[in-house]
Amino acid sequence: MRPKVILNCAASADGKISLPNRKQLAISNIEDFKRVHELRSECDAIIVGIGTILEDNPSLTVRNNSETKPIRIILDTHCRIPSDSKVLNGENKTIVAVGKDYKEKDLGNTEILECGDKEINLKQLLNIIGERGVKKVLVEGGETVMWSFLKEKLFDEYNVFFSSMIIGGVKTPTIAGGEGFQNEKSILNLKLNCVKQIGNGILAKYDRKEN
Ligand SMILES: NC(=O)c1ccc[n+]([C@@H]2O[C@H](COP(=O)([O-])OP(=O)(O)OC[C@H]3O[C@@H](n4cnc5c(N)ncnc54)[C@H](OP(=O)(O)O)[C@@H]3O)[C@@H](O)[C@H]2O)c1
């Protein structure tokens, strides 16, 4: 059985997730930041794409809670990850998921997991980690990875924190990138679970809709 998958991101009120030049900016407020770290502490693994590692260089650890150490999983078909990335600091276990033609690289004790061809096969990856005992996974972006999980309906919950700011820009990364659903029939409908005000922002929680 695949683990439970929670998608989470922070967006501006116009749905953007970074600056137009793809650089990170503080979109969450302190309360939402705490919520995300609590959510991380309840999960067995955190997944992000290599684009997020290259742009943001996150550590993907749980702040103020050294007890919980979710596995950090990076989707990186060609193994482009720089060896000085924070996720490779050995603080927590990290798995770099790669495709079959990846460029070999010395990543120290980091596990390199072959899982896919032209891109990482998400179903296969979830099954592998599920067999290893991972029960709950948090997917934290970026836009391409979010799109893949949504498109393949490989999620149970979808959480967006909408901050009270506008970023704008046609090329600015949005919550879901990729090619998008091309017609009305293929649009993904969600089930709204709840909406909650968090400081000067809104947390919207959706569930996958069976159809
Ligand atoms: N506000 C937020 O909550 C938030 C959170 C995270 C990131 N961000 C922002 O998002 C932007 C990065 O987004 P991004 O789209 O460039 O990068 P990304 O989604 O983090 O990573 C995308 C890359 O992952 C690899 N990948 C491998 N298998 C994949 C699969 N099955 N599906 C999707 N991707 C797969 C691909 O690269 P290869 O082909 O090389 O493997 C792909 O180009 C940055 O601007 C960052 O600041 C915002």
The ligand as an SDF file (V2000), in Angstrom:
LIG
                    3D

 48 52  0  0  0  0  0  0  0  0999 V2000
    6.3160   28.4680   -1.8950 N   0  0  0  0  0  0  0  0  0  0  0  0
    6.5340   27.1800   -1.7840 C   0  0  0  0  0  0  0  0  0  0  0  0
    5.8260   26.4890   -1.0260 O   0  0  0  0  0  0  0  0  0  0  0  0
    7.6530   26.5380   -2.5590 C   0  0  0  0  0  0  0  0  0  0  0  0
    8.1140   25.2710   -2.1670 C   0  0  0  0  0  0  0  0  0  0  0  0
    9.1230   24.6810   -2.9160 C   0  0  0  0  0  0  0  0  0  0  0  0
    9.6350   25.3350   -4.0360 C   0  0  0  0  0  0  0  0  0  0  0  0
    9.1880   26.5570   -4.3670 N   0  0  0  0  0  0  0  0  0  0  0  0
    9.7080   27.2490   -5.5750 C   0  0  0  0  0  0  0  0  0  0  0  0
    9.4880   26.4040   -6.6930 O   0  0  0  0  0  0  0  0  0  0  0  0
   10.4860   26.6770   -7.6940 C   0  0  0  0  0  0  0  0  0  0  0  0
   11.1160   25.3680   -8.1130 C   0  0  0  0  0  0  0  0  0  0  0  0
   10.1760   24.6470   -8.8570 O   0  0  0  0  0  0  0  0  0  0  0  0
   10.6700   23.7950  -10.1010 P   0  0  0  0  0  0  0  0  0  0  0  0
    9.4620   23.3620  -10.8260 O   0  0  0  0  0  0  0  0  0  0  0  0
   11.7230   24.5320  -10.8410 O   0  0  0  0  0  0  0  0  0  0  0  0
   11.4260   22.5640   -9.4130 O   0  0  0  0  0  0  0  0  0  0  0  0
   10.9350   21.2660   -8.6230 P   0  0  0  0  0  0  0  0  0  0  0  0
    9.4920   21.0120   -8.8360 O   0  0  0  0  0  0  0  0  0  0  0  0
   11.4460   21.3670   -7.2510 O   0  0  0  0  0  0  0  0  0  0  0  0
   11.7950   20.1400   -9.3390 O   0  0  0  0  0  0  0  0  0  0  0  0
   11.4640   19.7760  -10.6640 C   0  0  0  0  0  0  0  0  0  0  0  0
   12.4760   18.8170  -11.1980 C   0  0  0  0  0  0  0  0  0  0  0  0
   12.4190   17.5710  -10.4910 O   0  0  0  0  0  0  0  0  0  0  0  0
   12.8440   16.5520  -11.3580 C   0  0  0  0  0  0  0  0  0  0  0  0
   11.8820   15.4460  -11.4010 N   0  0  0  0  0  0  0  0  0  0  0  0
   12.2400   14.1340  -11.4650 C   0  0  0  0  0  0  0  0  0  0  0  0
   11.1830   13.3600  -11.5260 N   0  0  0  0  0  0  0  0  0  0  0  0
   10.1040   14.1690  -11.5160 C   0  0  0  0  0  0  0  0  0  0  0  0
    8.7150   13.9010  -11.5860 C   0  0  0  0  0  0  0  0  0  0  0  0
    8.2100   12.6610  -11.6570 N   0  0  0  0  0  0  0  0  0  0  0  0
    7.8740   14.9460  -11.5850 N   0  0  0  0  0  0  0  0  0  0  0  0
    8.3480   16.2100  -11.4980 C   0  0  0  0  0  0  0  0  0  0  0  0
    9.6490   16.5180  -11.4280 N   0  0  0  0  0  0  0  0  0  0  0  0
   10.5420   15.5000  -11.4370 C   0  0  0  0  0  0  0  0  0  0  0  0
   12.9750   17.1740  -12.7600 C   0  0  0  0  0  0  0  0  0  0  0  0
   14.3420   17.4910  -12.9890 O   0  0  0  0  0  0  0  0  0  0  0  0
   15.3020   16.3600  -13.6450 P   0  0  0  0  0  0  0  0  0  0  0  0
   14.7150   16.0440  -14.9830 O   0  0  0  0  0  0  0  0  0  0  0  0
   16.6370   16.9710  -13.7100 O   0  0  0  0  0  0  0  0  0  0  0  0
   15.2180   15.2070  -12.7200 O   0  0  0  0  0  0  0  0  0  0  0  0
   12.1960   18.4480  -12.6290 C   0  0  0  0  0  0  0  0  0  0  0  0
   12.6040   19.4540  -13.5110 O   0  0  0  0  0  0  0  0  0  0  0  0
   11.4920   27.6200   -7.0380 C   0  0  0  0  0  0  0  0  0  0  0  0
   11.2340   28.9240   -7.4930 O   0  0  0  0  0  0  0  0  0  0  0  0
   11.1970   27.4920   -5.5590 C   0  0  0  0  0  0  0  0  0  0  0  0
   11.5210   28.6660   -4.8440 O   0  0  0  0  0  0  0  0  0  0  0  0
    8.2040   27.1880   -3.6460 C   0  0  0  0  0  0  0  0  0  0  0  0
  1  2  1  0
  2  3  2  0
  2  4  1  0
  4  5  1  0
  4 48  2  0
  5  6  2  0
  6  7  1  0
  7  8  2  0
  8  9  1  0
  8 48  1  0
  9 10  1  0
  9 46  1  0
 10 11  1  0
 11 12  1  0
 11 44  1  0
 12 13  1  0
 13 14  1  0
 14 15  2  0
 14 16  1  0
 14 17  1  0
 17 18  1  0
 18 19  2  0
 18 20  1  0
 18 21  1  0
 21 22  1  0
 22 23  1  0
 23 24  1  0
 23 42  1  0
 24 25  1  0
 25 26  1  0
 25 36  1  0
 26 27  1  0
 26 35  1  0
 27 28  2  0
 28 29  1  0
 29 30  1  0
 29 35  2  0
 30 31  1  0
 30 32  2  0
 32 33  1  0
 33 34  2  0
 34 35  1  0
 36 37  1  0
 36 42  1  0
 37 38  1  0
 38 39  2  0
 38 40  1  0
 38 41  1  0
 42 43  1  0
 44 45  1  0
 44 46  1  0
 46 47  1  0
M  CHG  2   8   1  16  -1
M  END
$$$$
